[in-house]
Structures are given as structure tokens and as C-alpha cells.
Amino acid sequence: MSDTVTAPTVPDIDIDIGLEFVVMGDEEREHPFRVIIHNDDVTPMDFVIKVLMNFFDLPFRKAIIVMYKAHRSGQALVTVLPYHKAHDKVYNAQSAARQFGYPLSFTLEPEDAI
């Protein structure tokens, strides 16, 4: 009996899922990014308002306006921040929503995007 072990061969399969990773440099991370909130049919409006106030520091009236715009249009601009601040706020807001079982979501777009 031999002491050598051969690893099973894995077939070479080319699967393209359309995923692209983009690495940003320090300068690009400091450019302003738009935080966009997306409407869903599950997250209660009062919860959205609280998230906008607590995580994005929006005043009550502005939070209501943003929430209603997202509700009517499907999405709305929340704020514009440097990438790292925007990313942290979005992560914290979405994490809080998940803790309560809500699918509330945000995306980031470069400010100079059309």
C-alpha cells in the first residue's frame, strides 16, 4: 500500500456570472458619492424615517420628504458624502434594517455619474 494521496481532479468549468470587482484608489474614495434609498413593499414608512434620521442625520421633515419620494418614484437621493462615510452609513442602516427583518436597501453612485 502506498503512502501517497492524489487529490481528485476538478473539471475546468468557465462560469460567467457577470460580476466585476472594482478597486478604488484613495483619491477616488474621497470623491463625493450619492446615497440612494430604494423603495420596497415591506419596510414600514415610520421605520424608514427613523433610519434616515438616525443613520444619515436628516431632520424629521427632510426624512419624510425623502421617504415619500422613494415611495412614489422607487428611489430617492438621501445625501452626498465621501465614499467611506457613505459606505459606513449605508452598511449600518442596512444592518439595522436586517436586524428587524426589513429589506430596506441603499446604493452608492459617484456624484459625477450621469
Secondary structure by P-SEA (a helix, b strand, c coil): cccccccccccbbbbbccbbbbbbcccccccbbbbbbbbcccccaaaaaaaaaacccccaaaaaaaaaaaaaccccccccccaaaaaaaaaaaaaaaaaaccccbbbbbccccc
